[in-house]
Amino acid sequence: MEYVRIDSESGDEREMCLKVEKDLKDLGADVIRQGHGQDTHSNGWNLLCTLKGSPGLSPLILSAHLDTVSGYRTFAGTGRRPAQQRPHHPGRG
């Protein structure tokens, strides 16, 4: 639920980039920042990460966006929390 509380509309992903980068490093991942400013049209960046796996297991590749759909602000700074009982939050994915 921490990620849902971070506003990260397209072009304004810096706070989300910092949080995801920290979390991945805390898991032991090697993290590289790729692209800044004009390259990404954002105040954020892409994250390239590797995490050592277990011998004998197939590699796993994950690709994801750190931005959210414009017009759907989170509850950051409002003192409100996202409703966990709701199964669907339009625009937050």
VEXRONU-823324 format. One record per atom (N, C-alpha, C): residue in three letters; atom name; z, y, x. Coordinates in steps of 0.001 Angstrom, whole numbers, plus 500000, padded with zeros to 6 digits. Each point is the difference from the previous one (the first is absolute). Example, Ala and Ser with C-alpha at 12.3 -4.5 7.8 and 13.67 -1.06 7.14 Angstrom:
% VEXRONU-823324
(pt "ALA"; "N"; (507800; 494310; 513190))
(pt "ALA"; "CA"; (500000; 501190; 499110))
(pt "ALA"; "C"; (500000; 501200; 500900))
(pt "SER"; "N"; (499280; 501050; 499650))
(pt "SER"; "CA"; (500060; 501190; 500820))
(pt "SER"; "C"; (500730; 501090; 499230))
***
This chain:
% VEXRONU-823324
(pt "MET"; "N"; (500000; 498812; 500810))
(pt "MET"; "CA"; (500000; 501188; 499190))
(pt "MET"; "C"; (500000; 501264; 500862))
(pt "GLU"; "N"; (500343; 499880; 501280))
(pt "GLU"; "CA"; (500009; 501186; 500864))
(pt "GLU"; "C"; (498616; 500639; 500069))
(pt "TYR"; "N"; (498962; 499196; 500098))
(pt "TYR"; "CA"; (498646; 500538; 500122))
(pt "TYR"; "C"; (499574; 500746; 498736))
(pt "VAL"; "N"; (500449; 499554; 498838))
(pt "VAL"; "CA"; (499636; 500632; 498743))
(pt "VAL"; "C"; (500578; 501418; 499919))
(pt "ARG"; "N"; (501083; 500250; 500693))
(pt "ARG"; "CA"; (500652; 501308; 499958))
(pt "ARG"; "C"; (499326; 501016; 500925))
(pt "ILE"; "N"; (499038; 499575; 500810))
(pt "ILE"; "CA"; (499349; 500897; 500956))
(pt "ILE"; "C"; (498693; 500516; 499419))
(pt "ASP"; "N"; (499874; 501325; 499855))
(pt "ASP"; "CA"; (498744; 500591; 499557))
(pt "ASP"; "C"; (498986; 499846; 501125))
(pt "SER"; "N"; (498831; 499451; 499685))
(pt "SER"; "CA"; (498987; 499763; 501038))
(pt "SER"; "C"; (498597; 500125; 499426))
(pt "GLU"; "N"; (499763; 501098; 499291))
(pt "GLU"; "CA"; (498665; 500206; 499446))
(pt "GLU"; "C"; (498989; 500110; 501130))
(pt "SER"; "N"; (498754; 499659; 499717))
(pt "SER"; "CA"; (498934; 500054; 501000))
(pt "SER"; "C"; (500010; 501356; 500694))
(pt "GLY"; "N"; (499988; 499965; 501333))
(pt "GLY"; "CA"; (500038; 501208; 500811))
(pt "GLY"; "C"; (501402; 500401; 500417))
(pt "ASP"; "N"; (501019; 499385; 499400))
(pt "ASP"; "CA"; (501392; 500349; 500288))
(pt "ASP"; "C"; (500836; 498729; 500169))
(pt "GLU"; "N"; (499565; 499157; 500952))
(pt "GLU"; "CA"; (500653; 498694; 500193))
(pt "GLU"; "C"; (500984; 499951; 501159))
(pt "ARG"; "N"; (500257; 501123; 500651))
(pt "ARG"; "CA"; (500824; 499995; 501214))
(pt "ARG"; "C"; (501341; 499287; 499816))
(pt "GLU"; "N"; (500753; 500358; 498957))
(pt "GLU"; "CA"; (501320; 499407; 499802))
(pt "GLU"; "C"; (499898; 498481; 499819))
(pt "MET"; "N"; (498982; 499544; 499250))
(pt "MET"; "CA"; (499803; 498561; 499800))
(pt "MET"; "C"; (499631; 499325; 501318))
(pt "CYS"; "N"; (499133; 500639; 500783))
(pt "CYS"; "CA"; (499620; 499434; 501305))
(pt "CYS"; "C"; (501223; 499819; 500887))
(pt "LEU"; "N"; (500860; 501004; 500044))
(pt "LEU"; "CA"; (501203; 499920; 500828))
(pt "LEU"; "C"; (500919; 498870; 499549))
(pt "LYS"; "N"; (500174; 499853; 498682))
(pt "LYS"; "CA"; (500892; 498961; 499462))
(pt "LYS"; "C"; (499453; 498601; 500277))
(pt "VAL"; "N"; (498711; 499781; 499710))
(pt "VAL"; "CA"; (499399; 498676; 500214))
(pt "VAL"; "C"; (499978; 499677; 501492))
(pt "GLU"; "N"; (499675; 500982; 500830))
(pt "GLU"; "CA"; (499991; 499790; 501450))
(pt "GLU"; "C"; (501386; 499575; 500498))
(pt "LYS"; "N"; (501049; 500690; 499546))
(pt "LYS"; "CA"; (501366; 499651; 500399))
(pt "LYS"; "C"; (500358; 498589; 499541))
(pt "ASP"; "N"; (499693; 499687; 498747))
(pt "ASP"; "CA"; (500336; 498675; 499460))
(pt "ASP"; "C"; (499293; 498888; 500776))
(pt "LEU"; "N"; (498728; 500211; 500332))
(pt "LEU"; "CA"; (499261; 498982; 500759))
(pt "LEU"; "C"; (500572; 499832; 501405))
(pt "LYS"; "N"; (500347; 501106; 500640))
(pt "LYS"; "CA"; (500613; 499917; 501330))
(pt "LYS"; "C"; (501348; 499289; 499936))
(pt "ASP"; "N"; (500772; 500278; 498934))
(pt "ASP"; "CA"; (501294; 499330; 499830))
(pt "ASP"; "C"; (499834; 498489; 499840))
(pt "LEU"; "N"; (498841; 499559; 499486))
(pt "LEU"; "CA"; (499700; 498570; 499872))
(pt "LEU"; "C"; (499505; 499391; 501313))
(pt "GLY"; "N"; (499790; 500856; 501006))
(pt "GLY"; "CA"; (499542; 499517; 501298))
(pt "GLY"; "C"; (498502; 500111; 500211))
(pt "ALA"; "N"; (499305; 500705; 499133))
(pt "ALA"; "CA"; (498544; 500137; 500117))
(pt "ALA"; "C"; (499639; 501019; 501082))
(pt "ASP"; "N"; (498863; 499756; 500654))
(pt "ASP"; "CA"; (499397; 500996; 500869))
(pt "ASP"; "C"; (499150; 500889; 499101))
(pt "VAL"; "N"; (500253; 501311; 500027))
(pt "VAL"; "CA"; (499335; 500922; 499087))
(pt "VAL"; "C"; (499230; 501049; 500789))
(pt "ILE"; "N"; (498757; 500197; 499609))
(pt "ILE"; "CA"; (499143; 501020; 500612))
(pt "ILE"; "C"; (499542; 500947; 498898))
(pt "ARG"; "N"; (500124; 501307; 500272))
(pt "ARG"; "CA"; (499472; 501003; 499068))
(pt "ARG"; "C"; (498520; 500198; 500295))
(pt "GLN"; "N"; (499198; 500041; 498950))
(pt "GLN"; "CA"; (498561; 500198; 500156))
(pt "GLN"; "C"; (499559; 501135; 499087))
(pt "GLY"; "N"; (499307; 500975; 500577))
(pt "GLY"; "CA"; (499461; 501104; 499216))
(pt "GLY"; "C"; (501054; 501011; 499612))
(pt "HIS"; "N"; (499633; 501250; 500054))
(pt "HIS"; "CA"; (500888; 501094; 499603))
(pt "HIS"; "C"; (499153; 501102; 499396))
(pt "GLY"; "N"; (500592; 500784; 499128))
(pt "GLY"; "CA"; (499382; 501208; 499483))
(pt "GLY"; "C"; (498587; 499853; 499499))
(pt "GLN"; "N"; (499053; 500547; 500776))
(pt "GLN"; "CA"; (498602; 499989; 499572))
(pt "GLN"; "C"; (499454; 498587; 499863))
(pt "ASP"; "N"; (500449; 499076; 500840))
(pt "ASP"; "CA"; (499517; 498620; 499926))
(pt "ASP"; "C"; (500358; 499351; 498661))
(pt "THR"; "N"; (501180; 500289; 499495))
(pt "THR"; "CA"; (500487; 499339; 498793))
(pt "THR"; "C"; (500020; 500925; 498779))
(pt "HIS"; "N"; (499695; 501282; 500186))
(pt "HIS"; "CA"; (500080; 500998; 498917))
(pt "HIS"; "C"; (501392; 500000; 499380))
(pt "SER"; "N"; (501001; 499895; 500857))
(pt "SER"; "CA"; (501374; 499846; 499540))
(pt "SER"; "C"; (500959; 500518; 501058))
(pt "ASN"; "N"; (501256; 500191; 499608))
(pt "ASN"; "CA"; (501037; 500292; 500983))
(pt "ASN"; "C"; (500640; 498701; 500494))
(pt "GLY"; "N"; (499430; 498877; 499592))
(pt "GLY"; "CA"; (500479; 498682; 500427))
(pt "GLY"; "C"; (499019; 499349; 500953))
(pt "TRP"; "N"; (500087; 498703; 500122))
(pt "TRP"; "CA"; (499161; 499254; 500931))
(pt "TRP"; "C"; (499911; 498551; 499550))
(pt "ASN"; "N"; (499108; 499258; 500589))
(pt "ASN"; "CA"; (499916; 498561; 499772))
(pt "ASN"; "C"; (500990; 499307; 500920))
(pt "LEU"; "N"; (500485; 498846; 499586))
(pt "LEU"; "CA"; (500897; 499195; 500820))
(pt "LEU"; "C"; (499343; 498655; 500293))
(pt "LEU"; "N"; (499880; 499678; 501275))
(pt "LEU"; "CA"; (499508; 498685; 500430))
(pt "LEU"; "C"; (501205; 499267; 500568))
(pt "CYS"; "N"; (500311; 498848; 499439))
(pt "CYS"; "CA"; (501224; 499294; 500377))
(pt "CYS"; "C"; (499724; 498539; 500305))
(pt "THR"; "N"; (500744; 499486; 500942))
(pt "THR"; "CA"; (499981; 498562; 500250))
(pt "THR"; "C"; (501446; 499515; 500054))
(pt "LEU"; "N"; (500185; 498821; 499458))
(pt "LEU"; "CA"; (501308; 499370; 499986))
(pt "LEU"; "C"; (499797; 498556; 500410))
(pt "LYS"; "N"; (500712; 499576; 501011))
(pt "LYS"; "CA"; (499835; 498632; 500477))
(pt "LYS"; "C"; (500369; 499009; 498911))
(pt "GLY"; "N"; (499177; 498982; 499876))
(pt "GLY"; "CA"; (500235; 498963; 499004))
(pt "GLY"; "C"; (500563; 498744; 500641))
(pt "SER"; "N"; (499918; 498926; 499299))
(pt "SER"; "CA"; (500471; 498711; 500476))
(pt "SER"; "C"; (498814; 499171; 500468))
(pt "PRO"; "N"; (500166; 499273; 501109))
(pt "PRO"; "CA"; (498917; 499135; 500481))
(pt "PRO"; "C"; (499595; 498994; 498920))
(pt "GLY"; "N"; (498709; 499786; 499871))
(pt "GLY"; "CA"; (499496; 499028; 499045))
(pt "GLY"; "C"; (499673; 500578; 498634))
(pt "LEU"; "N"; (500459; 501220; 499727))
(pt "LEU"; "CA"; (499693; 500621; 498717))
(pt "LEU"; "C"; (498758; 500874; 500115))
(pt "SER"; "N"; (499234; 500080; 498939))
(pt "SER"; "CA"; (498795; 500829; 499988))
(pt "SER"; "C"; (500375; 501474; 500023))
(pt "PRO"; "N"; (499168; 500840; 500635))
(pt "PRO"; "CA"; (500254; 501448; 499992))
(pt "PRO"; "C"; (499883; 500556; 498578))
(pt "LEU"; "N"; (500698; 501075; 499751))
(pt "LEU"; "CA"; (499962; 500678; 498714))
(pt "LEU"; "C"; (499613; 501448; 500246))
(pt "ILE"; "N"; (499054; 500499; 499217))
(pt "ILE"; "CA"; (499576; 501393; 500109))
(pt "ILE"; "C"; (500339; 500688; 498684))
(pt "LEU"; "N"; (500624; 501159; 500102))
(pt "LEU"; "CA"; (500361; 500786; 498827))
(pt "LEU"; "C"; (499396; 501387; 500153))
(pt "SER"; "N"; (499374; 500470; 498951))
(pt "SER"; "CA"; (499437; 501348; 499968))
(pt "SER"; "C"; (500518; 500680; 498745))
(pt "ALA"; "N"; (500524; 501220; 500140))
(pt "ALA"; "CA"; (500578; 500685; 498850))
(pt "ALA"; "C"; (499851; 501511; 500137))
(pt "HIS"; "N"; (500098; 500687; 498887))
(pt "HIS"; "CA"; (499997; 501459; 499971))
(pt "HIS"; "C"; (501435; 500508; 500024))
(pt "LEU"; "N"; (500207; 501161; 500633))
(pt "LEU"; "CA"; (501308; 500636; 499992))
(pt "LEU"; "C"; (500035; 501183; 499034))
(pt "ASP"; "N"; (498859; 500347; 499414))
(pt "ASP"; "CA"; (499961; 501109; 499059))
(pt "ASP"; "C"; (500065; 499494; 498567))
(pt "THR"; "N"; (500261; 500936; 499091))
(pt "THR"; "CA"; (500070; 499674; 498586))
(pt "THR"; "C"; (499050; 500910; 499222))
(pt "VAL"; "N"; (499790; 499672; 498753))
(pt "VAL"; "CA"; (499081; 500741; 499153))
(pt "VAL"; "C"; (500576; 501373; 499683))
(pt "SER"; "N"; (499187; 501029; 500134))
(pt "SER"; "CA"; (500423; 501366; 499720))
(pt "SER"; "C"; (500434; 500129; 498544))
(pt "GLY"; "N"; (501052; 500770; 499782))
(pt "GLY"; "CA"; (500473; 500236; 498643))
(pt "GLY"; "C"; (501176; 499135; 499600))
(pt "TYR"; "N"; (500332; 499004; 500792))
(pt "TYR"; "CA"; (501139; 499137; 499713))
(pt "TYR"; "C"; (501027; 500187; 501093))
(pt "ARG"; "N"; (500855; 500992; 499835))
(pt "ARG"; "CA"; (501035; 500290; 500987))
(pt "ARG"; "C"; (501150; 499009; 499825))
(pt "THR"; "N"; (500674; 499700; 501094))
(pt "THR"; "CA"; (501153; 499108; 499913))
(pt "THR"; "C"; (501211; 500789; 499557))
(pt "PHE"; "N"; (501140; 499398; 500053))
(pt "PHE"; "CA"; (501240; 500637; 499612))
(pt "PHE"; "C"; (500690; 500647; 501201))
(pt "ALA"; "N"; (499307; 500091; 501138))
(pt "ALA"; "CA"; (500587; 500570; 501214))
(pt "ALA"; "C"; (500522; 501403; 499713))
(pt "GLY"; "N"; (501223; 500251; 500397))
(pt "GLY"; "CA"; (500579; 501324; 499865))
(pt "GLY"; "C"; (500457; 500358; 498590))
(pt "THR"; "N"; (499865; 499100; 499040))
(pt "THR"; "CA"; (500374; 500323; 498625))
(pt "THR"; "C"; (501363; 499431; 499631))
(pt "GLY"; "N"; (500500; 499107; 500835))
(pt "GLY"; "CA"; (501262; 499344; 499667))
(pt "GLY"; "C"; (499821; 498850; 499023))
(pt "ARG"; "N"; (498768; 499791; 499538))
(pt "ARG"; "CA"; (499706; 498898; 499084))
(pt "ARG"; "C"; (499512; 498802; 500799))
(pt "ARG"; "N"; (500153; 498833; 499427))
(pt "ARG"; "CA"; (499531; 498773; 500646))
(pt "ARG"; "C"; (498915; 499367; 499155))
(pt "PRO"; "N"; (499017; 499333; 500652))
(pt "PRO"; "CA"; (498981; 499288; 499217))
(pt "PRO"; "C"; (500647; 498939; 499126))
(pt "ALA"; "N"; (499470; 499817; 498816))
(pt "ALA"; "CA"; (500537; 499000; 499066))
(pt "ALA"; "C"; (499583; 498608; 500449))
(pt "GLN"; "N"; (500940; 499206; 500466))
(pt "GLN"; "CA"; (499696; 498671; 500505))
(pt "GLN"; "C"; (499616; 499039; 498889))
(pt "GLN"; "N"; (500419; 500260; 498785))
(pt "GLN"; "CA"; (499703; 499071; 498927))
(pt "GLN"; "C"; (498554; 500102; 499529))
(pt "ARG"; "N"; (499277; 501043; 500344))
(pt "ARG"; "CA"; (498620; 500138; 499574))
(pt "ARG"; "C"; (499098; 499174; 500900))
(pt "PRO"; "N"; (499164; 499146; 499443))
(pt "PRO"; "CA"; (499142; 499141; 500821))
(pt "PRO"; "C"; (498786; 500714; 500548))
(pt "HIS"; "N"; (499669; 501206; 499507))
(pt "HIS"; "CA"; (498764; 500657; 500406))
(pt "HIS"; "C"; (500221; 501507; 500140))
(pt "HIS"; "N"; (499617; 500561; 501133))
(pt "HIS"; "CA"; (500068; 501430; 500255))
(pt "HIS"; "C"; (498596; 500496; 500285))
(pt "PRO"; "N"; (499288; 500536; 499028))
(pt "PRO"; "CA"; (498607; 500435; 500224))
(pt "PRO"; "C"; (499874; 500968; 501152))
(pt "GLY"; "N"; (499009; 499780; 500823))
(pt "GLY"; "CA"; (499700; 500926; 501083))
(pt "GLY"; "C"; (500818; 499833; 501258))
(pt "ARG"; "N"; (500926; 499071; 500042))
(pt "ARG"; "CA"; (500837; 499839; 501186))
(pt "ARG"; "C"; (499531; 498817; 500854))
(pt "GLY"; "N"; (498751; 499709; 500020))
(pt "GLY"; "CA"; (499549; 498881; 500796))
(pt "GLY"; "C"; (498621; 500177; 500388))
***
